[in-house]
Amino acid sequence: MYATATPAATATPSAVHTAHALWLTAVAAGAFETALAVGRMTADGTGSAAGIGVGLAVRLTVFTAAVLIARRMRTGARWARITLAVGLGVLGTASMVAQPLGHLLDGGSVAAALDGADALDLVFGASRAVHVAAVLTAVYLMFRPASNAWFRSFRKPARAVRP
């Protein structure tokens, strides 16, 4: 059995509260982007029902985990802060920017992409920009000096001695 963590002596910093709100914003943007993508695939017949279903299941799992982990981060769980920073801040952001960066590395231009974009593409792009900005800002805020001090104020649970 483990003892509980020592509660922080200070109030939760506003940066942590804001980071939590930004993680929820990122999840909402991701859900919106998913709805747009499913709508497009359904409308133009490019996605199979099985493929869409698997994609939705994966995204629902990630979104649910992100919300639950962000809640734990907001209460001072240091592991949650690291999980969000690495899992979504690094890996998640890489997955969101890989395709646009690949387009640019292949010689494409932003102007050409915008020129060929329809309204749905522009709405998706705006949502993706909000999504990426929310993630990067949340990571930044979780590691501000006040946030660092607050997370450090939670002591690692001590192991209970078994007789």
N, C-alpha and C positions, 0 to 999 in steps of 0.2 A: 504494500500500500504506500502511496506517496502523499506527502503533505502538500497543501495547496501553496500556490505562489504567494509571496508577500505582496500585499497591495501597494500600489504606487503612493508615495506620500503627497504627490501633487496632482492637480486636476489634469485630465487629458488635454494635451496641447491642441490648439485650434488646427494646427497643421495635420494632426492625426485625424481629427473630425473631418477636415476637408478632404484628406486622402481617401477616407472611407466613402464619402459622398462621390468622389471621382471614380472609385472602383465601381460603384453602383451605376454611375453614368456610363462607364465603359461597357458594363454588362448590358445596359439598355440599348446602347448604340449597336453592340454586337447582335442583340436580338432583332433590332430593326433591320440591320443589314441582312440577317438570315431571312427575314420575311421578304425583303426585296428580292433576294437571290432565288428563293423558292418560287415567288410569284413570277419572276422572269422565266425560270426553267419550266414552270407549268404552262405559261402562256406560249412559249415558243417550242415546247416539246423536247427540250434538250436533256431533261433529267428523267431517269426512271423512278418509279414509285419506291423501289427498294433502295436506290441510291440516295434519294431525298430522305427517306426514312432513317437510314444509317447516319447521314449527315446531321439530321435534326437530333437524333439520339446523342451523338457525340457533342454537339453544341449545347444541348440541354444539360448534359453532365458537366461540361466545363463551366457554363454559366452558373449552375447551382453550386458547384464547388467554389467558384470565385466569390459568390455572395457569402457563403458560409465562412470561408477563410477570411474575407474582409471583416466580417463581424468579429472573428477572433482577434484579428489585428487591432481592431478598435478597442478591445479590452486588454491589450498589452501583451498578447502572445507573440513572443519574438520569432518563433518558428513560422508564424503566419506572415509576418512582415517579409521574411526571407523567401518564403514560398511564393508570395505575390511578386516580389521583385524579380526573382529568377524565372519562375514559371510563366508569368504573364508579362512582366516588364521586359524580359529579354527574349524568351522563346515566343511568346504570344505576339510581341511587336515584330519580331523577325518574320513570323508567318503572315502578318498583315502587309508588310512592306516589300516582301520578296517579289511578288508579281510586278508591281510598278517599277521597282528597281531593275528587275530583269528586262522590262520593256526599254528602259533608258539605256541599260548596258548593251542591248541589242541594236542600238542606234536610233531608237524611237525618240520622239520629242514630246514634251508636255503639250506644246501647241497642237501637234498632230493628234494626240489623244483627245484633247478637248474639242478639236474640230470634228472628230468622228463620234463624239459622245451624244447620246440622246438624253432626255430629261431624267430617266431612271438612272443612267450612269452618273449624272451630275449629283443627284440626290444621294446615291450610294457613296460617291466620292466625298461629299460633304460629311456624311455620317462617319465614314472611315477616318476623316481628318479629326473630327470630334473624338472618336474612339481612341486614336493614337495619342492625341493631345491629353486626354483624360488619363490614360495609362502612364505616360511619361511624367506628367505633373504629379500624379499620385505617388509614383516611385520617388521622385524628388522630395516631396513633402514628408514621406515616411522616414527620410534620412537627414532631415534638417537637424541642427544641433538640439533644439528643444525636444524633438521627437526622439533622438538618440538617447538623451538623458532620461526621458520618461520610460522608454523601453528598458534601459539599464536598471531603472528603479524596481523592476520586477525581478525578484531573485529566482534562480532556477529551483524548482521543487527539490526538497531534500528527500532522500530515501529514508523511509522508516526502517528502523532496525527490527528485524524479526527475531523473536526469542528462540 
